[in-house]
């Protein structure tokens, strides 16, 4: 069976480390400013700041990191629909 495109093997330690970094990033003033306008990065709808979640554009399980350049505010429906996929070729 051919491997999936863009699949990067990651270990449990990477996942734990990046999830901890994401928790720290969620507490930062930078993140609070990112979600302050309440607009989803993917669908562009104003859902309110409290309804936005942190989405990793390149998911942690695909080797993504919890960095400012890799996280965006997303509404729950868009975050759920994207799941562990890449935003390339994905539309809300």
Secondary structure as GFF3:
##gff-version 3
##sequence-region A 1 92
A	DSSP	alpha_helix	12	26	.	.	.	ID=ss1
A	DSSP	alpha_helix	29	35	.	.	.	ID=ss2
A	DSSP	three_ten_helix	49	51	.	.	.	ID=ss3
A	DSSP	beta_strand	52	56	.	.	.	ID=ss4
A	DSSP	three_ten_helix	60	62	.	.	.	ID=ss5
A	DSSP	beta_strand	71	75	.	.	.	ID=ss6
A	DSSP	alpha_helix	76	82	.	.	.	ID=ss7
###
